[in-house]
Amino acid sequence: MATASPGDTLLMRYWGNGHTRWDIGSPNHRDPGLVRIFWAGKPETEIVYAKDLNEAYWIPGAQGNFSADTVTEITNDGKNMNEKANYFSFTIPEKIQNGRQSMVWAWAWKPSLVNGEKGDPNVYDASWDNAWGTCFDIQIEGSTFTGTSLARAQPPYWRAIANPFPADEANTDILYNKPGFDKEAASKKTANEVCSVSCYKGGMVQDSMKCTGNDCPPCRYKSNGEATCYDYTSAGACPFSGAFDCKTGAFATKRDVLTNHKHRRHNHKN
């Protein structure tokens, strides 16, 4: 693992996997999305579940276009490309304790069912959902940050007494670590946004099949820029992977991990 200090900038390298160029990419004319970094905000603490790779654990500012900084050789009269590497500059937070810090690099390649604020790296772009990623460790040295003592509220209750809950030493720039952050309320807000979007029943993009809110089937997808929705199968499950289940208010997956991306010659694992 790398050794770094607060405020250092690391140059992270990853492979384009055929998605670096808009004009000759694979698939062609497909927006490659974003890359982001997530962190629990304290040492010796891993983010275990893919469902937690969201704004609550995102490092503010650690977000950029997948193909913004690349080295690519164009061949065959401009018809093909040889992707040398994609790069992403990441600045270590100032408020970080010494020791081993575990973080997660994620590639948000799936258009989400909600609109997000685009173009500002300091604002989490919710219009993209994470698809693949990998964890990495950094050994932090030379830090004077010792943590902020947090009296965490346990939603939905808040007792106005000194230290009502155990203290938590962490970076409070991470949304999850801010005093009073209500994880359950944040999840419900996301679910309400997703499930209020109009969608097309059975993936049939025509006016007669358009529905809104509770009038729609529970399994929501984004396909070719359109929101589609399907009923459960006879087994009581959403018919395809990657669905947001409006009955449960969560993504319906067989396992709570990121997808193995078996595309071309690279295999992006968790």
ROTIKE-152305 format. One record per residue: x, y, z of N, C-alpha, C, O in turn. Coordinates in steps of 0.05 Angstrom, whole numbers, plus 5000, padded with zeros to 4 digits. Layout:
! residues N
XYZXYZXYZXYZ/...
***
This chain:
! residues 270
501749765000500050005000501750255000504150255008/500650474990502050724990502250845018500550795035/504351005022504651155046504351445039505651545021/502651595054502151875047501452035072501151915094/501352295069500652475091498252645083497552665059/496952765103494652935097495253145076497353285078/493553185057493953385036495553295012495653434992/496853065014498352954991496352884968494052814973/497352904943495752834920496852574908499252564902/495152374905495952114893494852104865492552184860/496451994847495451954820494651654817496351484818/492051614814491051334813490751254784489851414767/491551004778491550904751489550674748489450494765/488050674727486150454721485950424691486850594676/484650204682484550154654481950244642479750234654/482050344617479750444603477750224594475350274593/478849984589477149754582475249804559472949704558/476149964540474450014516472550244519470950294500/472550384541470650594546471750874546470351074553/474350904539475651164542474651374522474351604528/474151284497473351474476470451454469469351234467/469051684467466251694460465851604431463851464425/467651684413467151644384467951364374466751274355/469851234388470550964379470550764403471950564403/468950824423468950654447467350404443466250344422/467250244464465849994464464149974490465249924511/461550004488459950074464460350354455461050534471/459850404429460250664418458250864428455850794432/459151114432457351334441456051264467453751334472/457551144485456551074512458151244532460551214534/456751414547458151574568459451384588458051224599/462051414593463451234611462951284640463851134657/461451494647460751544674462951674691464551824681/462851604717464551744737466251544753465551304754/468351634765469851484785469651644811469651884811/469451494833469151614860470651454880471351224876/471151584904472551454926470851484951469851694958/470651254965469051244989470851165013472951035009/470051245037471751195061469951215086468151375087/470551045105469151055131469851285148468451355167/472151415142472951655157474651605181475151795196/475551355185477251305209478951055203478350905185/481151025217483050805211481950535219480250495235/483150325205482550045210479549985208478449825223/478150115190475250085186474650045157475050235141/473549815149472849765122469949815116468249785134/469349905092466549905082466049635071467249555051/464249485083463849195076461849155054462348985036/459649305054457549255035457349445012457749685016/456749344989456449514965454249724969454449944958/452149654984449949844988450850095002449450305001/453150085017454150315031455850495015456850695024/456350424990457850594972455950804960455050784937/455350994977453451204970454451474981456751484991/452851674980453751944988454551955017456152115025/453451775034454051775062457051725068458151835087/458351565051461151495055463051615034465351545033/461951785017463551904996465352125007464552275025/467852134997469652345004469052594987469452574962/468152814998467453044982469853134964472053164974/469253174939471253244919472553014905473753054884/472252764915473452534903471452414882470352204886/471152564860469352484839470252614813470852844812/470452454792471352564766470352394743469552164746/470552504719469752354695471652124690474052144693/470551894683472151654679474351684658476551574661/473951844638475851874616477052154614478052234593/476952304636477952584635480952604632481852794619/482452414642485352434641486452164632486851984649/486952134606487651874595490051894577490752114566/491351664572493451634552492551414533492451184541/491951494509490751304489492051334462492351564452/492851114451494051114424491851044403490550834405/491451224384489451174363490751034340492851124330/489650814331490750654310488750604288486450684290/489650474267487950384245486350624233483850604230/487750834227486551074216484251184233482151274222/484551174259482551284277480251104283478351194296/480450854275478250664280478550514306476550414316/480950494315481450344340483150504359484350704352/483250414384484850544404486250344422485250124427/488650414430490250254448490450414474492050604476/488850344494488650494518491050424536491250204546/492750624541495050584558494250594587494950414603/492750794595491850824623489951054626490051254610/488251034645486651264654487651344682488551184698/487451604687488551704712486451874727484651994715/486651874753484952034770486552144794487751984809/486652404797488152524819486452534844484152634843/487552434866486052424891487652554913489952474919/486452754926487852894948487052774975484652754982/489052684991488552575017487152785035488253015037/484952725048483652915066485553025087487352875097/485253275095486853385116486153265143487953225160/483653205147482753095173482752795171480652665167/485152675174485452385172487552305193489652425195/486952095207488752005228491051835218490751715196/493251815232495351635225494451345227492651285242/495751175211495050895211493950805184494050955165/493050555184491950445159489150535154487350505170/488750665131486150755123485250595098486650585078/482850485100481750315078479750475063477850595075/480050485037478250645020477250464997478250244992/475250564982474150414960474050594935472850814936/475250514914475050644888472750514873472550264871/470850674863468550554849468150694822468650934819/467250544803466550644776463550644774462250444774/462450894772459550924769458950934739459251134726/457950704729457650674700454650634693453950634669/452950604713450150554708448550804712448550914734/447150904692445351134696443251064717442050854715/442851244736440951184758438151274750437751384728/436251234767433451304762432851584771430551674768/434751724782434251994791436252194778438352104768/435552444778437352644767439352744788438652754812/441752804780443752904799444953164788444553234765/446453294805447753544797450453464784452153354796/450653534758452953454742455053674741454453914743/457553594738459753784733461153894757463254024754/460153864781461453964805462553734821460953584832/465253714823466353484838465753484867466153284881/464953714878464353744906461453674913460653684937/459853604893457053534897456753244886457353194863/455653074903455352794895453252774872451052864875/454152664850452352644826450752384828451752164821/448352404837446552174841445452064815444051864816/446052184793444952084767446451844758445651724738/448651774771450151534765450251344788450751424811/449751084783450050874804452650724800453550674777/453850644822456350494821455950214809453850084815/457850124793457649864781459949684789459449444794/462349784790464749624796466549774814466450024817/468349634827470149774845472249594857472149354853/474049714873476049554887476949714912476849964912/477749574932478649714956481649744956483049584942/482649934971485549974972486150105000484550245011/488550055009489450165035491550375031493150365012/491650565049493750775050494750795078493150805097/497350785082498550825108499051125112500651245097/497751245131497951535136500051585157500051465179/501851775151503951855169503952165171503152295152/504952275193505352555196502752715201502752965197/500652585209498152725214498052825243498952685261/496853055247496353155274493453135282492653205304/491753035264488953005269488452755287489352535281/487052795308486552575327483552495327482752315342/481952635311479152555310477352755325478352905342/474852745318472852915331470952745346469852555335/470552795372468752635388465852695380464952915383/464552485370461752525361459852385380460252155387/457852535387455552405402453452335381451852505375/453552095371451852015348448951985357448351845377/447152105342444352065347443551795335444551715314/441751655348440651405338437851465327435951475343/437551505301435051575289432851385297433351145299/430451485302429551765299429751915326428452125328/431251825345431251945371433652135374435852075363/433352345389435552515396435052615425433152755430/436852545442436552635470438652855476441052815473/437653085484439353315488440753295515440353455533/442453095518444053065542446953025533447452955510/448853055551451653035544452352745537451852565553/453552705513454452435505452352215509452852025524/450052245496447952035500448751765488447551565496/450651765470451451515457454551505456455851715459/455651275451458551255451459951445432458851495410/462151545439463651725422464851575398465351345400/465151725376466151605352468351795341467652015333/470851705340473051875330473251845300474051645290/472452055285472452035256472452305243472052515256/472852295216472752535200469852615195468352455184/469052855204466252935201465653055174463353145169/467653065155466953145128465452915114463952965095/465752675123464252445113461352475125461052485149/459452475107456652525115455752345137454352425156/456452085136455551895156456551965184455251895204/458852105185459952165211459052435223459852505245/457352575208456352835219454352775241452652605238/454552925263452652885285449752915276449153105262/448052735283445252745276444552625248442252625241/446552525233445952405207444052165211444651985227/441952165196439851955198440051775173438951845152/441351555176441751375153439151265142438751245118/437351195161434751095152433151295137431851235116/433151545146431751755132432851805104431451855085/435551795102436851835076436151615057435651675033/435951365066435151145049432351175040431651115016/430551265058427751305050427451525030425851515011/429051735032429051955013429751864986428451934966/431851694984432751584958430551414946429951434922/429351244963427251064953424851224943423651154922/424151444957421851604948422451734922420651764905/424951824918425651954893425551754870424351814849/426651514874426651314853423851224846423151204822/422251174866419651054861417451254853415251174847/418151514853416251714844416651784814415051934802/418851684802419351734774417451584756416851344761/416451704736414751574716416351364701418651404695/415051134696416450924681414550774662412150814663/415750614645414150464626413850174634415850034639/411450074636410849804645412049604625411649634601/413349404636414349184619416449274599417049134580/417549514603419649614584418449704558420049744539/415849734556414549814530414350114530412550234542/416150244515416250534514414150644495414750714472/411750674506409550794491407650924512407550834534/406251124503404651284522402651114538402251164561/401450924525399450764539400550594561399050504579/403250554562404450384582405850554604407250434621/405550814603406950984622405351004648402851034647/406650994670405351004696407051174715409351234709/405951244738407351404758406851304786404551224793/408951304802408651234831407550964837408450764825/405650954855404550694864402950554843402250314846/402250684820400850554799402650374782401750224765/405250384788407250234772407949974785407649944810/408949774770410049534782412449604799413649814795/413149424818415149504838418049504828419749644840/418749354808421549324800422349534780421349534757/424149724788424849944771427649914759429449824772/427849994733430449974719430850224702428950384698/433250274694433950484674434950344649436950204651/433650384627434450244602434350444579432250564573/436650484565436850654542435750934548434351064532/436351034572435551294580432751324590431851534598/431251104591428451104600428150944625429450734629/426351024643425650874667423550664659421450734648/424150414665422250194660421550054686423050064705/419349914686418449774710417049504704415649484684/417549314721416549044717415348934742416049014765/413448744739412348604761414248384770416048314756/413648274794415248044804414747804787412647774774/416647624786416347364774414547184792413847274814/413946954783412346764799413746684824412546594844/416446724825417946654849418046894869419246874890/416647114861416547344879418947514879419547654899/420447514857422847674855422747844830421247794812/424448054829424648214805425848054783427647884788/424948094758425747914736428747934728429847734718/429948164731432748194722434348314745433348434764/436948274743438748384764438948694762438348804741/439748814783440049104784437549264788437549514784/435349134796432849284800432849434826434049344846/431349654827430649774852427849684858425949734843/427549554881424949444889423449644906424249694929/421349764896419849964910418149854933417150004949/417849594934416449474957418249464981417349505004/420849404977422749384999424249645003425449685024/424249824983425750074985428750034982430350194993/429649824968432449764965432949624938431149534925/435549624930436249474906435949174910436749064931/434649044891434148754893436448614880436648594856/438248504896440548354886440748084900439848054922/442047894886442447634898444547634919444447474938/446347824917448447854937449248144938449248284917/450048234961450648514964453548574958455048654976/454348544933457048604924456848744897454748734884/459048864889459148984863459248774841460148544846/458348844817458248654795461048584784462748754782/461448334777463848254762463448334733461548244720/465148504723464948614696466548454677468948504673/465448254663466848084644466448194616464748094601/467848404611467648544585470348564573472248654585/470648484548473248464535475148294551474448074559/477548394556479548214568479948264598481548124610/478648464610479048524638476648434654474348424645/477248364679475148274697475348444722477148404739/473448624725473448804748472048664771469648624770/473548604792472348474815472248664838473248884837/470948564860470648734883473148734899473248874920/
***
